[in-house]
């Protein structure tokens, strides 16, 4: 692919303005924000289950306006810093695109599953601030949504190739676009001043052993993605099970026995997913 084509497509990706979220999720958050008795913890709990609202909140709090660029990776911390008025503005400005409702529901379910699995893995590995790893799990496929919104013609070609050749989505993306959703994640994370740890978790979740500075973030998301795909705890559709990089367990100091206990923990927590009317 010519450098000019890459530059053009990257420009279209970073020109993203409106990210759609599920109507039911948005309605739930709006109701909480408008209720004067609602606590920050209640709002954080709901937003932490939606990749779009989480991305917008983190983008806002890590902007230079608030003086915390690249430092905030927790949804609850972000809400405390932003305050209710800003959160209300973010919620009101979030668009709802009905045409994406079905595909978004699959993506939402998969992303929530990964968030839960990432938290289980982080706790089993004894990592500090497991909630931040959950955020990385929640947002790991955000690039897929942005590709669909900003490059719809090429997304159609990706979908056709996946259906025709039964190939991995990441491989189809690279062939049709010249890059994958993991690279889009890296662009967005840099553009939005997200924490470096979150950036590596999002951009290296398919190859965690290549993460230079935060391999544990990338490894947690990698394992979470694998678990949810294998157990079909919210598959995005026709996605094949991704390759499991054995080094991810080594990076986290986990054994295969630990992995089995993580899966048990994931099953136990899966019932905690909010019951939105999807």
N, C-alpha and C positions, 0 to 999 in steps of 0.2 A: 504494500500500500504506500502511495506517495506521501511524503511528509506533509504536503499541503492538505491532503484528505484527512490525515490524522489531526492536524491543527483545526480544520473546519469542524470535524466531529466533536473534538474536545470542546470547542467553543460552544457548540449547540448543547452539549451536556451541561456545561457550567452556566448556561443561560437559564437554567431551570428556575422558575419563580413559584409555581403552585404545585404542591405535592398533594395528591388526593388521599383521603383516609376513608375508612368505612363509615357510612352514615350512622350506624348504630353506635359505634365507638364515639363518634363526634357528639352525638346526642347525649350520651352518658356524661361526657366531660363538660359539656355546656351546662347540664343540669347541676352538676357539682359546683362549677364556678359561680353560678348564679345563686347558689344557696349560701347565705351568710354564716351558717353553722358548719360549713365544710372546712375540714382541716387540710393543711398542705400535704399531710401523709395520705389522705384519701385521694386527692387529685394525682399525686405522684404514683400511687398504686395503679391507677387506670392508665395514665400516660405511659408508664413503663411497660405496658403491654401493646403499645402501638408504635411501629417503627417510624411512621411519618411524623406524628406529634413529637416523639422523642427526638428525632433528627432536627425538627424545627426549634425545639426548646434548647438543645445543645448548640445549635448554630447561633441562636440569639445570645445565649449567655457567654459564649466564647468569642463573640465579636469584640472589637477594640472598644466599643462604646462602654462596656461594663468593666473593662480593665482586667479581665481574666482570660485573655486569649491562650488557648492551648492548655488550660488548667482544669477545667470542670468536666468530669466524666460521669457524674452521678445525677440522676433525674431529680431526686429529692433536694440535693444541694443546689441544683440549678433553680428549682422553684422557690426556694428560700431567698435566693439572691435576686430573682426577677420580680417577685411579688405578684399578687393576684391580678392587678390591672394589666400587666404585661401578658400574663398567661391568658387572660380573657381576650386580649387582642390577637394573640397567636391562634387561639381556638376559632375565633370569628373569621379570621383571614384564611383558614384552611379550607381549601375547596373540596368538593365532592364530585367526582366524575363517575357517573352511573355506568358508563360503558365499560369501566374497568372493575366493576363490582365483583364479578365471578372470579377473575384472575387474582384480584386483590385479596379475596377471602382465603384462597389457597396460600398466597404468600404470607398473609397475616398469621394464619394457623401455623405454618412452618416456622415463621420467625419467632412467634411466642414459644413454640416448642424448643427452639434453639436457645432462647433466653433462659428458660427454665433449666435446660440441660447444662448450659454454661455455668449457671449458679451452682448446680450440684457438683460439677467438676472442680470448680474453683474452691469450694468448701472442702472437698475430699483431698485436694492437693495442698490445703492449708494456706491458700493465697489470701493476702490482705484485700479488703474491700471487694468481696465477691459480687456485689451489685454492679460494679463497673464492668466486670466480665459479662454479666447478664446483658448489659447495654450493648456490648460488642456483639453478643449472639443475636440480639434483637435486630441490629442494623446490618448484619453481614451481607444481606442480599439487597440492600437499598439500591445498589447500582443497577439491578435488574429493572426495578421500577422506573428509574430515571431514563434508562435506555428506551423502555417502552413508550415513555412520554415524549422524549426529545427526539428519538430516531425511529418513529413508528414504521417507516418504510423498510428500514433495515431489520427491525424487530420481526416483521412479517417474514423476511427471508430466513431469519434465525429459526423461527417456529417451523417453517417449511422444511428446513434441513433436519431439524430434530425429529420431525414426524416421518420424513422420507428415509433417513439413514439410521434412525434410532441411535443417535449419537449423544454424547454428553453436552448439556447446554453450554458449558464453558468452552468446549471445543468448537461448537457451532458459532458462538459469539466471536471467537478469535478469527475464525475463517471468514465470517461475513463482515465483521467490523474492523479487524486488525488489532483488537484488544478485547478483554473480557470484563465482566462486571466487577471483578476484583480491582482492576485498574481504575475503573470509574469510581469505586469506593475511595481509592487513594486520592484522585483528583478532588472529589467532593470534600474529603477530610481536610486536605490542605486549604482548599478554597474557603472553608467554613471555620478554619482555625481550631479544629477539634484536637483534643490531647493526642500527643504522639503515640501513646500506648493504644489508644482507640484506633488511630490511623493504621497501625501495623496489624491490629487484630482484624480489621476489615479488609485490608489489602493483601494479607498473606494467609488468609484462612484456608486456602487450597494448598499452600506450600509453607507450612509453619516453620520448617527447619531452615528456611531462607530469611526469616525475619532477623534483622541485625540487632535491634535494641530491646524489643519486647517479645521475644519468642514465646513466652508463656501466654500472653494474650492471644497470639495467633494459634497456639496449640489448643487452648481451651475452646476457641470458636471452631476449629477444625474438628475436634472430637465431638462437640455438640452437634454440628451439622451432620456428621456421620451417624451418630446415634439416632437422630430424628428421622433421617432418611431410611435407615435400616428398619427401625420400628414403625415406620409409616405414621409417626405421630404428627401428621400435618404435612403430607407431601405437597409439593407445588404443582403436581400434575404428573407428566410423563418423565420426570427427572429420573435418571438412573442413579444408583447408589454411588457416591463419590469414593475415590480411592482413599484408604486409610493409611496415613503416613505413620509408620511405627515409631519414628523418632519423636512424635508428639507426646507419647506416653513417657519416653525417656526424659524429655525436656521438663516435664511436670513432676518427674520422680514417681510416677504411678506404675503399678503392676497390672497384669491382666485380671487379677483378683479384685483390685481396686475398681477396674473398669466395670466388672460385674456388679459391684456394690453401687456404683454411680447409676447404672441402669435401673436398679431397684429403687434408688432414691428418686430418680426421674419419674418413674411410674407413680410413686406415692404422691409427688407434687403436681402431677399433670392435672389432677382434679381441681387444682386451685385456680385454673385459668378462668377469668371472668366470663360469665355466661351472657354474652351479648346476643341479640337476636340476629344472627347472621343468615 
